[in-house]
Amino acid sequence: MTATLTRPASPPARAAIPRRHDRERSAAAVLMAPFFVLLVAVFLVPVGTAVWLSFFGADEPGLGFGPEHTVFVGLRSYVAVLGDPTFRSALGVIARYCLVYLPLLVIASLGLALLLDSAAARLKSVARLGLFLPHAVPGIIAAIIWLYLYTPGLSPLPLFGDGGIVALPAVVNIALWSNLGYNVVIFYAALQAVPREVLEAAVVDGAGPVRTALRIKTPLIRSSVVMVVLFTLIWSLQLFTEPMLLSQSTPVITARFSPSMYIYDAAFTRNNYGLAAAASVVLLACTIALSYGVTRWTNRTREVNP
């Protein structure tokens, strides 16, 4: 007797798996294509152009009687920027601005969001709308409004004096007025996602409203707090509109008050595009370094206190 051995046929589904994976990759590529196009168009190309321009500068041949022409200057623009006390002073202004503005914004917006999320709050929708309305006002319009409020003789709040000690609080006040409500909405939305059973368990364990807010709710929305801190830091380093408009009415705020104003002055007042590009690259490097530091610090904190 002889037995005939037959090899079982492979399941047809196995042959269809590669084709399905190919379709998934194609769909993912199509969906991600707009992101990469925008990334190249609005980030990589401007950054590459700024880096390229920073290595060139205008030079005059001979004794300076001929027309200017663009020449390769290497790192000369970077040396000029980093050696300019005005630019270093602008970086110091931004550092002080972040040290004052960031804690005030995060603490105030988080406190208001926790208050709105509490059971004692009434008319929550009206309160959220009222807090968010200043953010709906364009930044340049808000700066013009506060410009009139800060002008001596027109306003009951003359914050400007002979020294520069009140200029920074004036700018911080405008930024708080414009952005506080927006961050309150972000924190309030994050608080709405906190599981209700967790809050009920805290109440059963005897936790009061304040302890529940600080020990239960706030740690559960830590990712939203980190996002607000990171985005606010990036925005703060680009401070321009508010001090630029305020500089029109007071000598306290100069044309190079912030790094962005320094860049604007170098490019469009002094027509030194190489210097402006180098200052832009330095500001970008500071932004990336600080953002990376905040991200690393939050990740390390999360590993220590999961």
C-alpha positions as a Python dict, from the first residue, in 0.01 Angstrom:
ca = {
    (1, 'M'): (0, 0, 0),
    (2, 'T'): (128, 343, -86),
    (3, 'A'): (11, 660, 73),
    (4, 'T'): (0, 985, -116),
    (5, 'L'): (113, 1281, 87),
    (6, 'T'): (-31, 1614, -15),
    (7, 'R'): (109, 1948, 104),
    (8, 'P'): (-160, 2171, 247),
    (9, 'A'): (-221, 2481, 47),
    (10, 'S'): (-113, 2811, 204),
    (11, 'P'): (-400, 3018, 329),
    (12, 'P'): (-499, 3291, 88),
    (13, 'A'): (-504, 3549, 366),
    (14, 'R'): (-125, 3525, 402),
    (15, 'A'): (-73, 3647, 46),
    (16, 'A'): (-306, 3938, 104),
    (17, 'I'): (-113, 4067, 409),
    (18, 'P'): (170, 4236, 211),
    (19, 'R'): (-81, 4407, -17),
    (20, 'R'): (-275, 4535, 283),
    (21, 'H'): (44, 4669, 441),
    (22, 'D'): (132, 4845, 116),
    (23, 'R'): (-208, 5011, 108),
    (24, 'E'): (-170, 5122, 470),
    (25, 'R'): (174, 5270, 398),
    (26, 'S'): (40, 5451, 92),
    (27, 'A'): (-253, 5591, 289),
    (28, 'A'): (-20, 5705, 571),
    (29, 'A'): (211, 5871, 317),
    (30, 'V'): (-80, 6057, 156),
    (31, 'L'): (-210, 6176, 493),
    (32, 'M'): (137, 6287, 613),
    (33, 'A'): (232, 6458, 287),
    (34, 'P'): (64, 6795, 372),
    (35, 'F'): (250, 6804, 705),
    (36, 'F'): (590, 6753, 543),
    (37, 'V'): (509, 7006, 270),
    (38, 'L'): (422, 7267, 532),
    (39, 'L'): (726, 7172, 742),
    (40, 'V'): (956, 7233, 446),
    (41, 'A'): (777, 7548, 331),
    (42, 'V'): (732, 7731, 663),
    (43, 'F'): (1027, 7601, 867),
    (44, 'L'): (1312, 7433, 681),
    (45, 'V'): (1327, 7676, 389),
    (46, 'P'): (1320, 7994, 609),
    (47, 'V'): (1574, 7847, 850),
    (48, 'G'): (1802, 7740, 567),
    (49, 'T'): (1772, 8085, 409),
    (50, 'A'): (1854, 8257, 738),
    (51, 'V'): (2159, 8036, 793),
    (52, 'W'): (2275, 8104, 436),
    (53, 'L'): (2231, 8482, 468),
    (54, 'S'): (2414, 8487, 801),
    (55, 'F'): (2740, 8392, 628),
    (56, 'F'): (2725, 8687, 386),
    (57, 'G'): (2747, 9061, 432),
    (58, 'A'): (2773, 9384, 239),
    (59, 'D'): (3125, 9512, 176),
    (60, 'E'): (3263, 9820, 1),
    (61, 'P'): (3563, 9785, -229),
    (62, 'G'): (3869, 10004, -209),
    (63, 'L'): (3841, 10301, 23),
    (64, 'G'): (3464, 10284, 44),
    (65, 'F'): (3384, 10489, -266),
    (66, 'G'): (3256, 10202, -476),
    (67, 'P'): (2915, 10034, -467),
    (68, 'E'): (2849, 9775, -201),
    (69, 'H'): (2850, 9410, -298),
    (70, 'T'): (2773, 9092, -107),
    (71, 'V'): (3071, 8885, 4),
    (72, 'F'): (3123, 8577, 216),
    (73, 'V'): (3211, 8684, 570),
    (74, 'G'): (3201, 8351, 754),
    (75, 'L'): (3117, 8385, 1122),
    (76, 'R'): (3171, 8762, 1134),
    (77, 'S'): (2799, 8834, 1175),
    (78, 'Y'): (2772, 8586, 1464),
    (79, 'V'): (3071, 8745, 1637),
    (80, 'A'): (2915, 9089, 1591),
    (81, 'V'): (2579, 8974, 1731),
    (82, 'L'): (2721, 8795, 2034),
    (83, 'G'): (2960, 9083, 2101),
    (84, 'D'): (2690, 9349, 2076),
    (85, 'P'): (2588, 9461, 2428),
    (86, 'T'): (2251, 9571, 2290),
    (87, 'F'): (2168, 9216, 2181),
    (88, 'R'): (2287, 9073, 2511),
    (89, 'S'): (2072, 9328, 2690),
    (90, 'A'): (1773, 9217, 2478),
    (91, 'L'): (1837, 8856, 2578),
    (92, 'G'): (1845, 8965, 2941),
    (93, 'V'): (1512, 9143, 2898),
    (94, 'I'): (1357, 8827, 2754),
    (95, 'A'): (1500, 8619, 3039),
    (96, 'R'): (1345, 8852, 3299),
    (97, 'Y'): (1022, 8862, 3102),
    (98, 'C'): (998, 8480, 3101),
    (99, 'L'): (1079, 8460, 3472),
    (100, 'V'): (794, 8699, 3551),
    (101, 'Y'): (539, 8614, 3284),
    (102, 'L'): (555, 8233, 3276),
    (103, 'P'): (481, 8169, 3647),
    (104, 'L'): (211, 8436, 3657),
    (105, 'L'): (35, 8300, 3349),
    (106, 'V'): (50, 7932, 3447),
    (107, 'I'): (-49, 7985, 3812),
    (108, 'A'): (-329, 8235, 3735),
    (109, 'S'): (-479, 8036, 3446),
    (110, 'L'): (-455, 7706, 3635),
    (111, 'G'): (-612, 7862, 3945),
    (112, 'L'): (-901, 8007, 3745),
    (113, 'A'): (-955, 7677, 3565),
    (114, 'L'): (-964, 7488, 3895),
    (115, 'L'): (-1208, 7745, 4029),
    (116, 'L'): (-1435, 7705, 3726),
    (117, 'D'): (-1419, 7328, 3761),
    (118, 'S'): (-1522, 7339, 4126),
    (119, 'A'): (-1875, 7268, 4237),
    (120, 'A'): (-1912, 7616, 4383),
    (121, 'A'): (-1869, 7791, 4046),
    (122, 'R'): (-2178, 7941, 3882),
    (123, 'L'): (-2235, 8067, 3528),
    (124, 'K'): (-1935, 7873, 3400),
    (125, 'S'): (-2012, 7932, 3031),
    (126, 'V'): (-2039, 8308, 3081),
    (127, 'A'): (-1716, 8313, 3281),
    (128, 'R'): (-1526, 8115, 3015),
    (129, 'L'): (-1654, 8345, 2742),
    (130, 'G'): (-1559, 8655, 2938),
    (131, 'L'): (-1210, 8523, 3004),
    (132, 'F'): (-1158, 8416, 2643),
    (133, 'L'): (-1277, 8739, 2479),
    (134, 'P'): (-949, 8932, 2531),
    (135, 'H'): (-765, 8656, 2342),
    (136, 'A'): (-1001, 8708, 2047),
    (137, 'V'): (-878, 9066, 2016),
    (138, 'P'): (-580, 9078, 1773),
    (139, 'G'): (-251, 9140, 1946),
    (140, 'I'): (-181, 9466, 1765),
    (141, 'I'): (-526, 9603, 1857),
    (142, 'A'): (-476, 9502, 2220),
    (143, 'A'): (-137, 9675, 2223),
    (144, 'I'): (-292, 9994, 2080),
    (145, 'I'): (-565, 9988, 2347),
    (146, 'W'): (-310, 9954, 2625),
    (147, 'L'): (-93, 10217, 2456),
    (148, 'Y'): (-367, 10471, 2521),
    (149, 'L'): (-415, 10341, 2874),
    (150, 'Y'): (-44, 10381, 2942),
    (151, 'T'): (-14, 10731, 2793),
    (152, 'P'): (23, 10997, 3067),
    (153, 'G'): (-254, 11254, 3052),
    (154, 'L'): (-494, 11014, 2880),
    (155, 'S'): (-499, 10728, 3125),
    (156, 'P'): (-557, 10686, 3497),
    (157, 'L'): (-282, 10422, 3491),
    (158, 'P'): (44, 10602, 3399),
    (159, 'L'): (283, 10311, 3446),
    (160, 'F'): (574, 10463, 3263),
    (161, 'G'): (830, 10666, 3453),
    (162, 'D'): (1173, 10806, 3393),
    (163, 'G'): (1345, 10472, 3455),
    (164, 'G'): (1305, 10139, 3283),
    (165, 'I'): (1183, 9951, 3587),
    (166, 'V'): (813, 9968, 3491),
    (167, 'A'): (846, 9888, 3119),
    (168, 'L'): (865, 9513, 3173),
    (169, 'P'): (557, 9494, 3402),
    (170, 'A'): (363, 9697, 3145),
    (171, 'V'): (444, 9445, 2869),
    (172, 'V'): (371, 9152, 3102),
    (173, 'N'): (33, 9304, 3184),
    (174, 'I'): (-66, 9321, 2817),
    (175, 'A'): (45, 8963, 2756),
    (176, 'L'): (-148, 8839, 3060),
    (177, 'W'): (-461, 9024, 2954),
    (178, 'S'): (-443, 8872, 2606),
    (179, 'N'): (-347, 8511, 2683),
    (180, 'L'): (-488, 8432, 3026),
    (181, 'G'): (-832, 8327, 2907),
    (182, 'Y'): (-696, 8107, 2629),
    (183, 'N'): (-492, 7901, 2874),
    (184, 'V'): (-783, 7886, 3119),
    (185, 'V'): (-987, 7718, 2844),
    (186, 'I'): (-706, 7467, 2780),
    (187, 'F'): (-677, 7376, 3149),
    (188, 'Y'): (-1055, 7363, 3193),
    (189, 'A'): (-1089, 7124, 2898),
    (190, 'A'): (-818, 6901, 3048),
    (191, 'L'): (-994, 6905, 3385),
    (192, 'Q'): (-1316, 6787, 3221),
    (193, 'A'): (-1133, 6470, 3114),
    (194, 'V'): (-1037, 6378, 3473),
    (195, 'P'): (-1230, 6063, 3569),
    (196, 'R'): (-1518, 6151, 3799),
    (197, 'E'): (-1473, 5829, 3996),
    (198, 'V'): (-1125, 5944, 4100),
    (199, 'L'): (-1269, 6267, 4240),
    (200, 'E'): (-1548, 6080, 4415),
    (201, 'A'): (-1293, 5847, 4574),
    (202, 'A'): (-1096, 6148, 4697),
    (203, 'V'): (-1410, 6293, 4856),
    (204, 'V'): (-1486, 5959, 5022),
    (205, 'D'): (-1131, 5954, 5163),
    (206, 'G'): (-1193, 6292, 5324),
    (207, 'A'): (-1010, 6523, 5082),
    (208, 'G'): (-1143, 6878, 5077),
    (209, 'P'): (-1185, 7097, 4767),
    (210, 'V'): (-842, 7259, 4795),
    (211, 'R'): (-660, 6932, 4854),
    (212, 'T'): (-850, 6765, 4570),
    (213, 'A'): (-755, 7048, 4336),
    (214, 'L'): (-386, 7051, 4428),
    (215, 'R'): (-317, 6682, 4495),
    (216, 'I'): (-559, 6508, 4255),
    (217, 'K'): (-662, 6732, 3966),
    (218, 'T'): (-337, 6918, 3903),
    (219, 'P'): (-112, 6608, 3874),
    (220, 'L'): (-363, 6445, 3637),
    (221, 'I'): (-340, 6736, 3390),
    (222, 'R'): (40, 6762, 3407),
    (223, 'S'): (73, 6705, 3032),
    (224, 'S'): (-148, 7009, 2963),
    (225, 'V'): (58, 7219, 3203),
    (226, 'V'): (378, 7116, 3024),
    (227, 'M'): (225, 7200, 2686),
    (228, 'V'): (119, 7546, 2806),
    (229, 'V'): (463, 7614, 2955),
    (230, 'L'): (638, 7502, 2636),
    (231, 'F'): (420, 7700, 2396),
    (232, 'T'): (426, 8008, 2619),
    (233, 'L'): (805, 7992, 2641),
    (234, 'I'): (837, 7973, 2262),
    (235, 'W'): (596, 8265, 2219),
    (236, 'S'): (772, 8472, 2486),
    (237, 'L'): (1109, 8443, 2314),
    (238, 'Q'): (951, 8603, 2005),
    (239, 'L'): (815, 8906, 2193),
    (240, 'F'): (769, 9187, 1941),
    (241, 'T'): (425, 9344, 1890),
    (242, 'E'): (359, 9485, 2236),
    (243, 'P'): (697, 9652, 2303),
    (244, 'M'): (720, 9767, 1940),
    (245, 'L'): (399, 9968, 1968),
    (246, 'L'): (474, 10090, 2319),
    (247, 'S'): (812, 10216, 2203),
    (248, 'Q'): (629, 10477, 1995),
    (249, 'S'): (510, 10662, 2307),
    (250, 'T'): (791, 10620, 2558),
    (251, 'P'): (1171, 10630, 2542),
    (252, 'V'): (1183, 10361, 2811),
    (253, 'I'): (1135, 10090, 2548),
    (254, 'T'): (1400, 10129, 2282),
    (255, 'A'): (1399, 10000, 1926),
    (256, 'R'): (1611, 9702, 2036),
    (257, 'F'): (1419, 9615, 2352),
    (258, 'S'): (1375, 9244, 2263),
    (259, 'P'): (1571, 9012, 2031),
    (260, 'S'): (1292, 9022, 1771),
    (261, 'M'): (1301, 9403, 1776),
    (262, 'Y'): (1679, 9389, 1741),
    (263, 'I'): (1639, 9166, 1435),
    (264, 'Y'): (1377, 9400, 1286),
    (265, 'D'): (1600, 9703, 1345),
    (266, 'A'): (1904, 9533, 1193),
    (267, 'A'): (1715, 9423, 881),
    (268, 'F'): (1483, 9715, 802),
    (269, 'T'): (1649, 10015, 970),
    (270, 'R'): (2019, 9940, 926),
    (271, 'N'): (1973, 9719, 615),
    (272, 'N'): (2218, 9467, 756),
    (273, 'Y'): (2052, 9142, 654),
    (274, 'G'): (2351, 8928, 746),
    (275, 'L'): (2345, 9061, 1102),
    (276, 'A'): (1967, 9014, 1124),
    (277, 'A'): (1995, 8657, 993),
    (278, 'A'): (2270, 8574, 1243),
    (279, 'A'): (2062, 8715, 1530),
    (280, 'S'): (1765, 8509, 1407),
    (281, 'V'): (1971, 8191, 1408),
    (282, 'V'): (2100, 8265, 1759),
    (283, 'L'): (1743, 8324, 1880),
    (284, 'L'): (1632, 7999, 1714),
    (285, 'A'): (1915, 7810, 1883),
    (286, 'C'): (1813, 7954, 2222),
    (287, 'T'): (1451, 7855, 2159),
    (288, 'I'): (1540, 7499, 2063),
    (289, 'A'): (1776, 7460, 2359),
    (290, 'L'): (1522, 7590, 2611),
    (291, 'S'): (1241, 7381, 2462),
    (292, 'Y'): (1459, 7072, 2475),
    (293, 'G'): (1554, 7151, 2835),
    (294, 'V'): (1189, 7187, 2940),
    (295, 'T'): (1099, 6860, 2767),
    (296, 'R'): (1388, 6671, 2924),
    (297, 'W'): (1311, 6812, 3269),
    (298, 'T'): (944, 6717, 3249),
    (299, 'N'): (1027, 6366, 3125),
    (300, 'R'): (1275, 6317, 3409),
    (301, 'T'): (1020, 6445, 3660),
    (302, 'R'): (761, 6206, 3520),
    (303, 'E'): (1001, 5912, 3560),
    (304, 'V'): (1073, 6004, 3922),
    (305, 'N'): (707, 6075, 4008),
    (306, 'P'): (500, 5862, 3771),
}
